[in-house]
Amino acid sequence: MTERVSPGLWADRIFIGLFAAYVLIPLGITALMAFSDDNIIRFPIRGWSLRWFEEFFGNRRWLTAALNSLKIAALTACLSILLAVPAAYGLSRSRKARSRLQVLLLLPLFVPAVVLGVSVAIGFGNVTLFGHALYGSSLLVACAHTLWALPLAITVLEPSFATLDRSLVEASGDLGASPLRSFFTVSLPLVSTGLVSATLFAFITSLNEFIMALFLTTRDSQTLPVLLWLSLRSSATPQLAVAAILLAASVFTAIGLAYGWYLLRRRRKRLSAPMI
Amino acid sequence: MMRRLIPAPSPAWLVLPALGFTLLVFGVPLLHLLRMSFNTHPPDGIYELAWSLENYVAVLTDPVNLRTIRDTVLLSLITAVVTVVLAFLFAHAVWKRKGRVHLVLLAIALCPMLVSEISVIIGWRMFFPANGFLSYALVGTGLAEQKVNLLGTRFAAIVGLSYISVSYCFLTILSVMNAVDRDLITASGDLGASPLRTFLRVLVPLTMGGIIGAFTQAFVFSMGIYAAVNALGPDSLWSIGYEIQRQMLSRRDWPLASAFAVVLIVLISLTVIGLHALRNRRGPRHD
């Protein structure tokens, strides 16, 4: 065969390069700008410093927003998993109910965040729970985010339960375990990879979302993306880049932790597997 | 052994909590929204209970609102086409490759899915303006003599919008491509078709279901996303989503915002149903 590279292949390589640039540009530029020493956002960058990071961690409003984000994301992840595990298990065990129910559960994914945000704000705007107004609370934002996180979590978990080796669960039943006990000690550990992925999806979805949060938070419960959106035009300093990069960093950290857990588990499994 | 006599609860029953949650937090508020869209907006308040169609009349006959709807649909159509083409070509490139390169390209394609819309906006807002990276790079390399500003153009809006849905389109198309029998591609080449002809006459028709699915996704996403359009596009370009935010948060006209939201849902539903029918009609011909 000839060594000559065909023009088609060159076009292919150039396209891959351009696409990769397209994907990496927003993140790359933000990462550069976060370390700028300048007072405004502009290129070329005239000096490097960590001053905007210091400013971020010294600013109460930004810190509170970041903490709110993490709190709401954790709440969303818990809520989604609590609802998704029984739902995914149920769906995987009953073929009849599956298609119709699954469509119903997936429906919120097709509805824009702005519509969800407005409806939840109108529907729960003046509801009080145990004497606390629901509007503006982290719980209400987490519930709204769960509308997107729950169908994602179910979609990730359902195949894990569906491909679960039923004979193992039956064996534990034959050995005398109650259905609940065999679920927690046999089924759940077997789907732990799906469980971690689903939690991760829910957590990231909530962390990144800001339109629903915009309609449902007050000044005190603002999340980091909401505060970024509100300061987009008023303060165009590298501070924005710092906040954006910290947001992205927390997403990638969450993924890194999950992947680390996965590698660790795989190694432990290999070590504990019987040698033949 | 007593336990054996008690029938285990039907598994479908376990779906109830999730279903109940969805009905409570999704279904009930949607009904509230629908009800709100028939109320009227007094000058000195938020809303007054009524059964009036005036909001729908305003949304569907006021020339400004009609232009907003037309602009949103048009921008979403263009974005969907651009995004599907990008996603298809990249999915094809990933599909052809194996091993490490395959994984690296896969990771690149999934990156946009993990980045918040707000970070996407901020990133492109540092790239496009006259003081941004693009202008600096163009002037620095001598490709442009003066600073270039692309912020506030439709092009920037489409770049931002398409970034947000490209990973999802990519995944949809790649999963359909993975099901394509690679022997068919080889056979087409062996029979003398050029790579381009094989691509257009064999691969594209075989993955049409995925292409329509990806198009639906990109269109539906773009119809609802307004932050990127607002922050990257021209000021004259209004989207339905932005109009909802403006009426809801700035003008305090909840009934009108609700009517806009209902119209948006109807537009999206019609598109999804129409494209789904198209996909199903195409299906049997290839089976």
HADDOCK unambig.tbl for C-alpha pairs under 7 A between the chains (distance, minus, plus):
assign (segid A and resid 16 and name CA) (segid B and resid 90 and name CA) 6.89 0.50 0.50
assign (segid A and resid 20 and name CA) (segid B and resid 108 and name CA) 6.50 0.50 0.50
assign (segid A and resid 23 and name CA) (segid B and resid 108 and name CA) 6.92 0.50 0.50
assign (segid A and resid 23 and name CA) (segid B and resid 112 and name CA) 6.47 0.50 0.50
assign (segid A and resid 26 and name CA) (segid B and resid 120 and name CA) 5.90 0.50 0.50
assign (segid A and resid 26 and name CA) (segid B and resid 123 and name CA) 3.89 0.50 0.50
assign (segid A and resid 26 and name CA) (segid B and resid 124 and name CA) 5.58 0.50 0.50
assign (segid A and resid 27 and name CA) (segid B and resid 123 and name CA) 6.21 0.50 0.50
assign (segid A and resid 29 and name CA) (segid B and resid 123 and name CA) 6.24 0.50 0.50
assign (segid A and resid 30 and name CA) (segid B and resid 123 and name CA) 5.46 0.50 0.50
assign (segid A and resid 42 and name CA) (segid B and resid 131 and name CA) 4.91 0.50 0.50
assign (segid A and resid 42 and name CA) (segid B and resid 132 and name CA) 5.68 0.50 0.50
assign (segid A and resid 43 and name CA) (segid B and resid 131 and name CA) 5.63 0.50 0.50
assign (segid A and resid 43 and name CA) (segid B and resid 132 and name CA) 5.45 0.50 0.50
assign (segid A and resid 43 and name CA) (segid B and resid 133 and name CA) 5.77 0.50 0.50
assign (segid A and resid 43 and name CA) (segid B and resid 136 and name CA) 6.19 0.50 0.50
assign (segid A and resid 44 and name CA) (segid B and resid 136 and name CA) 6.67 0.50 0.50
assign (segid A and resid 83 and name CA) (segid B and resid 17 and name CA) 6.16 0.50 0.50
assign (segid A and resid 83 and name CA) (segid B and resid 18 and name CA) 5.11 0.50 0.50
assign (segid A and resid 84 and name CA) (segid B and resid 18 and name CA) 6.67 0.50 0.50
assign (segid A and resid 86 and name CA) (segid B and resid 14 and name CA) 5.22 0.50 0.50
assign (segid A and resid 86 and name CA) (segid B and resid 15 and name CA) 6.28 0.50 0.50
assign (segid A and resid 87 and name CA) (segid B and resid 14 and name CA) 5.48 0.50 0.50
assign (segid A and resid 87 and name CA) (segid B and resid 15 and name CA) 4.02 0.50 0.50
assign (segid A and resid 87 and name CA) (segid B and resid 18 and name CA) 6.23 0.50 0.50
assign (segid A and resid 90 and name CA) (segid B and resid 11 and name CA) 4.35 0.50 0.50
assign (segid A and resid 90 and name CA) (segid B and resid 12 and name CA) 4.92 0.50 0.50
assign (segid A and resid 90 and name CA) (segid B and resid 13 and name CA) 6.93 0.50 0.50
assign (segid A and resid 90 and name CA) (segid B and resid 14 and name CA) 5.14 0.50 0.50
assign (segid A and resid 90 and name CA) (segid B and resid 15 and name CA) 5.75 0.50 0.50
assign (segid A and resid 91 and name CA) (segid B and resid 12 and name CA) 6.31 0.50 0.50
assign (segid A and resid 91 and name CA) (segid B and resid 15 and name CA) 6.92 0.50 0.50
assign (segid A and resid 93 and name CA) (segid B and resid 11 and name CA) 5.98 0.50 0.50
assign (segid A and resid 94 and name CA) (segid B and resid 11 and name CA) 6.26 0.50 0.50
assign (segid A and resid 94 and name CA) (segid B and resid 12 and name CA) 6.01 0.50 0.50
assign (segid A and resid 97 and name CA) (segid B and resid 12 and name CA) 6.59 0.50 0.50
assign (segid A and resid 105 and name CA) (segid B and resid 19 and name CA) 6.71 0.50 0.50
assign (segid A and resid 105 and name CA) (segid B and resid 22 and name CA) 6.87 0.50 0.50
assign (segid A and resid 112 and name CA) (segid B and resid 224 and name CA) 4.71 0.50 0.50
assign (segid A and resid 114 and name CA) (segid B and resid 224 and name CA) 6.96 0.50 0.50
assign (segid A and resid 114 and name CA) (segid B and resid 241 and name CA) 6.34 0.50 0.50
assign (segid A and resid 115 and name CA) (segid B and resid 261 and name CA) 5.69 0.50 0.50
assign (segid A and resid 119 and name CA) (segid B and resid 29 and name CA) 4.88 0.50 0.50
assign (segid A and resid 119 and name CA) (segid B and resid 30 and name CA) 5.61 0.50 0.50
assign (segid A and resid 119 and name CA) (segid B and resid 32 and name CA) 6.85 0.50 0.50
assign (segid A and resid 119 and name CA) (segid B and resid 33 and name CA) 5.32 0.50 0.50
assign (segid A and resid 120 and name CA) (segid B and resid 25 and name CA) 6.96 0.50 0.50
assign (segid A and resid 120 and name CA) (segid B and resid 29 and name CA) 5.32 0.50 0.50
assign (segid A and resid 122 and name CA) (segid B and resid 29 and name CA) 6.87 0.50 0.50
assign (segid A and resid 122 and name CA) (segid B and resid 32 and name CA) 6.68 0.50 0.50
assign (segid A and resid 122 and name CA) (segid B and resid 33 and name CA) 6.70 0.50 0.50
assign (segid A and resid 123 and name CA) (segid B and resid 29 and name CA) 4.45 0.50 0.50
assign (segid A and resid 123 and name CA) (segid B and resid 32 and name CA) 5.53 0.50 0.50
assign (segid A and resid 147 and name CA) (segid B and resid 22 and name CA) 6.82 0.50 0.50
assign (segid A and resid 208 and name CA) (segid B and resid 116 and name CA) 4.48 0.50 0.50
assign (segid A and resid 209 and name CA) (segid B and resid 116 and name CA) 6.76 0.50 0.50
assign (segid A and resid 225 and name CA) (segid B and resid 118 and name CA) 6.25 0.50 0.50
assign (segid A and resid 229 and name CA) (segid B and resid 118 and name CA) 6.61 0.50 0.50
assign (segid A and resid 244 and name CA) (segid B and resid 119 and name CA) 5.31 0.50 0.50
assign (segid A and resid 248 and name CA) (segid B and resid 115 and name CA) 6.21 0.50 0.50
